[in-house]
Amino acid sequence: MAAATIYFYIPKQVTILDLAGVLEVFQEAKNLGLPYTLKFISSNPVITSSSGLELSSFTHFSKAHPKENDIIVISGFSSGQINKIAEDISFFEWLEKANSLQTTIASICNGAFILAKSGLLDFKECTTHWKLIEKFKKDFPLLKVQSNMLYTKADNLYTSAGIVTGIDLALFLIEERHGKEVAVTIARELVVYKRRQGSDQQESVYLQNRNHCDEKIHIVQDWIIYNLEKTSTIDFLADLVHIGPRNLTRIFKKKTGITIAEYRTKLRIEKAKSLLIHSDYKIENIAHLCGYKTSKQLRVVLETHLHELPTEIKNRLS
């Protein structure tokens, strides 16, 4: 592959992790011998990050000349600056020129607001941090904003949901250019548990239905998460927290919004998807690890809830 330069555009009040996560992915790519050069550009020579750390010695963006094979990464910044985007028209003209050359342009978190202000995202699918989705839609009505997506791709323009999803997007860019094996190698080096797909939900399934303060229900949820391969009755779960089965059933539904059976099924589906994508286990083994006695049971669950068979999921997401 031809050599490429990764230009990291640093806005005022940059969020360090938005920058560092993507940076480390491409640094690891360099360590593997891939022909990348990393450069840091900004509209200002000195930037104070959102956490107060001062960064300096940036090259002014106008001195950079991205080519088709290069990548521009626009980092996210303090949410308090969302209505004070400081980039002027000369930066957007520079960005438009890069876009005309088909340079890959990627935004991290609310860096999408900067990219959107340039007009390049008009009529294109894009995303940003879940807390800012509605504002994003309101501020830029021409955008095709995708809710609950980790990252999107529209031609040469990429957007991500924020913070660590920048790592997911960077690994996706690596996979596009160098293949899955290289991306997996980098993910392992960074000790990333798994490479998520762009269509994965922004909020982990393991955090969903837990926006409550009932300690006993949290205990039950934790037990289910860590024992998905086991069969358990309502009586057993009730004994864990020393309340009656009927009372547990009622409280669980009230606090989480779903039944215990529905909660367990959500978790088993997520685990099955992960094993289908990231392991070489046979379907029978995956079924047992997810708490099903037969592979047929797992197939029925996946077809009912995802409208896909295990082989279809594996082929689509692997």
C-alpha positions as CSV (number, residue, x, y, z in Angstrom):
1,M,0.0,0.0,0.0
2,A,1.1,3.6,-0.7
3,A,2.3,5.7,2.1
4,A,-0.4,7.9,3.8
5,T,-0.5,10.8,6.2
6,I,-3.0,11.0,9.1
7,Y,-3.7,14.6,9.9
8,F,-5.2,15.0,13.4
9,Y,-7.1,18.3,13.5
10,I,-7.1,19.6,17.1
11,P,-10.0,22.1,17.9
12,K,-10.1,24.3,20.9
13,Q,-11.0,22.5,24.2
14,V,-10.2,19.2,22.5
15,T,-11.2,16.1,24.5
16,I,-7.9,14.2,25.1
17,L,-9.4,10.7,24.7
18,D,-11.1,11.6,21.4
19,L,-7.6,12.3,20.1
20,A,-5.6,9.7,21.9
21,G,-7.7,6.7,21.1
22,V,-7.5,7.1,17.3
23,L,-3.9,8.2,17.6
24,E,-2.9,5.0,19.3
25,V,-4.6,2.9,16.7
26,F,-2.5,4.4,13.9
27,Q,0.6,4.5,16.1
28,E,0.2,0.7,16.5
29,A,-0.3,0.5,12.8
30,K,3.1,2.2,12.3
31,N,4.7,-0.1,14.8
32,L,3.5,-3.0,12.6
33,G,5.4,-1.4,9.7
34,L,2.5,0.2,7.9
35,P,3.5,3.3,6.0
36,Y,1.8,6.0,8.0
37,T,3.0,9.5,9.0
38,L,1.2,11.2,11.9
39,K,0.8,15.0,11.8
40,F,-1.0,17.4,14.1
41,I,-2.7,20.4,12.8
42,S,-4.9,23.2,14.2
43,S,-6.2,26.7,13.6
44,N,-4.0,27.8,16.6
45,P,-0.4,27.1,17.6
46,V,-1.4,26.4,21.2
47,I,-4.6,24.6,22.4
48,T,-5.9,24.0,26.0
49,S,-7.7,20.7,26.2
50,S,-11.0,20.2,28.0
51,S,-9.1,18.8,30.9
52,G,-6.8,21.8,31.2
53,L,-3.7,20.1,29.6
54,E,-2.0,22.5,27.2
55,L,-0.9,21.3,23.8
56,S,1.4,23.1,21.4
57,S,3.6,23.1,18.4
58,F,0.8,22.5,15.9
59,T,1.2,23.1,12.2
60,H,-1.4,25.5,10.8
61,F,-3.9,23.5,8.8
62,S,-3.3,25.7,5.7
63,K,0.3,24.3,5.6
64,A,-1.1,20.8,5.2
65,H,-1.9,19.4,1.7
66,P,-3.9,16.1,2.1
67,K,-4.0,13.7,-0.8
68,E,-6.5,11.0,-1.7
69,N,-4.8,8.3,0.3
70,D,-4.6,10.4,3.4
71,I,-6.9,10.7,6.4
72,I,-8.1,13.8,8.3
73,V,-9.3,13.1,11.8
74,I,-11.4,15.9,13.5
75,S,-11.3,15.3,17.3
76,G,-14.2,16.1,19.6
77,F,-14.1,18.9,22.1
78,S,-15.8,20.1,25.3
79,S,-19.6,20.0,25.1
80,G,-19.6,23.5,26.6
81,Q,-18.1,24.8,23.3
82,I,-20.8,23.2,21.1
83,N,-22.4,26.6,20.3
84,K,-19.0,28.3,20.0
85,I,-17.3,26.5,17.1
86,A,-14.3,28.7,16.3
87,E,-13.3,27.4,12.9
88,D,-13.6,30.1,10.2
89,I,-14.4,29.9,6.6
90,S,-10.8,29.3,5.5
91,F,-10.8,26.0,7.4
92,F,-14.0,24.9,5.8
93,E,-12.6,25.8,2.4
94,W,-9.5,23.7,3.2
95,L,-11.7,20.8,4.2
96,E,-13.8,21.1,1.0
97,K,-10.7,21.0,-1.1
98,A,-9.5,17.8,0.7
99,N,-13.0,16.4,0.2
100,S,-12.8,17.1,-3.6
101,L,-9.6,15.0,-3.7
102,Q,-11.5,12.2,-2.0
103,T,-9.3,12.4,1.1
104,T,-10.9,10.3,3.9
105,I,-12.4,12.7,6.5
106,A,-13.4,11.3,9.9
107,S,-15.0,13.0,12.9
108,I,-14.9,11.8,16.5
109,C,-17.8,12.5,18.9
110,N,-19.0,16.1,18.5
111,G,-16.3,16.8,16.0
112,A,-19.2,15.9,13.7
113,F,-20.6,19.4,14.4
114,I,-17.4,20.9,12.9
115,L,-17.7,18.6,9.9
116,A,-21.4,19.4,9.6
117,K,-20.8,23.1,9.7
118,S,-18.6,22.8,6.6
119,G,-21.7,21.5,4.7
120,L,-19.9,18.3,3.7
121,L,-22.4,16.1,5.6
122,D,-25.5,17.6,4.0
123,F,-27.9,14.8,2.8
124,K,-25.4,12.1,4.1
125,E,-25.8,9.6,6.9
126,C,-23.9,10.6,10.0
127,T,-23.9,10.3,13.8
128,T,-22.5,11.8,17.0
129,H,-22.7,11.3,20.7
130,W,-26.1,10.1,21.8
131,K,-26.7,13.0,24.2
132,L,-26.2,15.4,21.2
133,I,-28.3,13.6,18.6
134,E,-31.4,15.8,18.9
135,K,-29.4,19.0,18.9
136,F,-27.4,17.7,15.9
137,K,-30.7,17.1,14.0
138,K,-32.0,20.6,15.0
139,D,-28.9,22.5,14.1
140,F,-28.3,20.7,10.8
141,P,-31.7,19.7,9.3
142,L,-30.2,18.6,6.0
143,L,-28.2,15.7,7.6
144,K,-29.4,12.1,7.7
145,V,-28.6,11.7,11.4
146,Q,-28.4,8.1,12.5
147,S,-29.4,7.4,16.1
148,N,-27.8,4.7,18.3
149,M,-24.9,4.0,15.8
150,L,-21.3,3.7,16.8
151,Y,-20.0,5.0,13.5
152,T,-21.2,5.7,9.9
153,K,-19.6,5.8,6.5
154,A,-20.9,8.0,3.6
155,D,-18.4,7.8,0.7
156,N,-15.2,9.2,2.1
157,L,-16.8,10.8,5.1
158,Y,-16.9,9.0,8.4
159,T,-18.5,10.0,11.8
160,S,-18.4,8.3,15.2
161,A,-20.5,8.5,18.3
162,G,-17.7,9.6,20.6
163,I,-14.9,8.9,23.0
164,V,-13.9,5.2,22.7
165,T,-16.0,4.7,19.6
166,G,-13.2,6.6,17.8
167,I,-11.1,3.5,18.4
168,D,-13.8,1.4,16.8
169,L,-13.9,3.7,13.8
170,A,-10.1,3.8,13.5
171,L,-9.9,0.0,13.6
172,F,-12.6,-0.1,10.9
173,L,-10.5,2.2,8.7
174,I,-7.5,0.0,9.3
175,E,-9.6,-3.1,8.3
176,E,-10.8,-1.4,5.1
177,R,-7.2,-0.6,4.1
178,H,-5.3,-3.6,5.3
179,G,-7.8,-6.4,6.1
180,K,-9.4,-7.9,9.2
181,E,-6.3,-9.7,10.5
182,V,-4.3,-6.5,10.8
183,A,-7.2,-4.8,12.6
184,V,-7.5,-7.7,15.0
185,T,-3.8,-7.6,15.7
186,I,-4.0,-3.9,16.6
187,A,-7.1,-4.4,18.7
188,R,-5.3,-7.1,20.7
189,E,-2.2,-4.9,21.2
190,L,-4.5,-2.2,22.6
191,V,-6.3,-4.8,24.7
192,V,-9.6,-3.9,23.1
193,Y,-12.1,-6.6,24.2
194,K,-13.8,-6.8,20.8
195,R,-14.0,-4.7,17.7
196,R,-17.6,-3.4,17.5
197,Q,-19.6,-2.9,14.3
198,G,-20.9,0.5,13.3
199,S,-24.4,-0.7,13.8
200,D,-23.9,-1.8,17.4
201,Q,-25.8,0.2,19.9
202,Q,-24.1,3.2,21.5
203,E,-25.1,2.0,25.0
204,S,-23.9,-1.5,25.8
205,V,-26.6,-4.1,26.4
206,Y,-24.9,-4.8,29.7
207,L,-25.7,-1.2,30.8
208,Q,-29.3,-1.1,29.5
209,N,-32.2,-1.5,31.9
210,R,-30.1,-0.6,34.8
211,N,-31.0,3.0,35.3
212,H,-32.4,2.4,38.8
213,C,-31.1,2.2,42.4
214,D,-32.5,-1.1,43.6
215,E,-29.5,-3.0,44.9
216,K,-31.3,-6.3,45.0
217,I,-32.3,-6.1,41.3
218,H,-28.8,-5.1,40.4
219,I,-27.6,-8.3,42.2
220,V,-30.0,-10.4,40.2
221,Q,-29.0,-8.7,36.9
222,D,-25.3,-9.3,37.7
223,W,-25.9,-12.9,38.4
224,I,-27.7,-13.4,35.1
225,I,-24.9,-11.6,33.2
226,Y,-22.2,-13.8,34.7
227,N,-24.2,-17.0,34.5
228,L,-25.8,-16.9,31.1
229,E,-24.9,-20.6,30.4
230,K,-26.8,-21.7,33.5
231,T,-30.5,-22.4,33.9
232,S,-32.1,-20.7,36.9
233,T,-35.6,-20.5,38.2
234,I,-37.4,-17.5,39.6
235,D,-37.3,-19.2,43.0
236,F,-33.5,-19.5,42.8
237,L,-33.1,-15.8,41.8
238,A,-35.5,-14.7,44.6
239,D,-33.5,-16.7,47.1
240,L,-30.3,-14.8,46.1
241,V,-31.9,-11.5,47.3
242,H,-34.1,-12.9,50.1
243,I,-37.5,-11.9,48.6
244,G,-40.5,-13.8,47.4
245,P,-40.6,-15.0,43.7
246,R,-43.8,-13.0,42.9
247,N,-42.3,-9.9,44.5
248,L,-39.1,-10.3,42.6
249,T,-41.0,-10.6,39.3
250,R,-43.1,-7.5,40.1
251,I,-40.1,-5.4,41.2
252,F,-37.8,-6.4,38.4
253,K,-40.4,-5.4,35.8
254,K,-41.1,-2.1,37.6
255,K,-37.4,-1.1,37.9
256,T,-36.1,-2.3,34.5
257,G,-39.1,-2.0,32.3
258,I,-38.8,-5.6,31.1
259,T,-39.3,-9.1,32.5
260,I,-36.5,-11.3,33.8
261,A,-37.0,-13.7,30.8
262,E,-36.8,-10.8,28.4
263,Y,-33.7,-9.4,30.1
264,R,-31.9,-12.8,29.9
265,T,-32.8,-13.2,26.3
266,K,-31.4,-9.8,25.4
267,L,-28.1,-10.8,27.0
268,R,-28.0,-14.2,25.4
269,I,-28.6,-12.7,22.0
270,E,-25.7,-10.3,22.5
271,K,-23.4,-13.0,23.7
272,A,-24.3,-15.2,20.8
273,K,-23.6,-12.4,18.3
274,S,-20.3,-11.8,19.9
275,L,-19.3,-15.5,19.8
276,L,-20.5,-15.8,16.2
277,I,-18.3,-12.9,15.1
278,H,-15.2,-13.3,17.3
279,S,-14.8,-17.0,17.7
280,D,-14.6,-20.2,15.7
281,Y,-16.9,-22.2,18.0
282,K,-19.5,-24.4,16.4
283,I,-23.1,-23.3,16.7
284,E,-23.8,-26.2,19.1
285,N,-21.1,-24.9,21.5
286,I,-22.3,-21.3,21.2
287,A,-25.8,-22.4,22.0
288,H,-24.6,-24.1,25.2
289,L,-22.5,-21.1,26.2
290,C,-25.6,-18.9,25.9
291,G,-27.7,-21.2,28.0
292,Y,-29.6,-23.1,25.3
293,K,-29.8,-26.9,25.3
294,T,-29.8,-27.2,21.5
295,S,-28.6,-25.2,18.5
296,K,-32.2,-25.2,17.3
297,Q,-33.3,-23.2,20.3
298,L,-30.7,-20.6,19.6
299,R,-31.6,-20.5,15.9
300,V,-35.2,-19.9,16.8
301,V,-34.4,-17.1,19.2
302,L,-32.1,-15.3,16.7
303,E,-34.6,-15.7,13.9
304,T,-37.4,-14.4,16.1
305,H,-35.6,-11.3,17.5
306,L,-33.1,-10.5,14.7
307,H,-34.8,-12.1,11.7
308,E,-31.5,-13.8,10.9
309,L,-30.0,-17.2,11.2
310,P,-26.6,-17.7,12.9
311,T,-24.8,-18.2,9.6
312,E,-26.3,-15.0,8.2
313,I,-25.2,-13.0,11.3
314,K,-21.6,-14.4,11.0
315,N,-21.4,-13.7,7.3
316,R,-22.8,-10.2,7.6
317,L,-20.7,-9.0,10.5
318,S,-17.5,-11.0,10.3
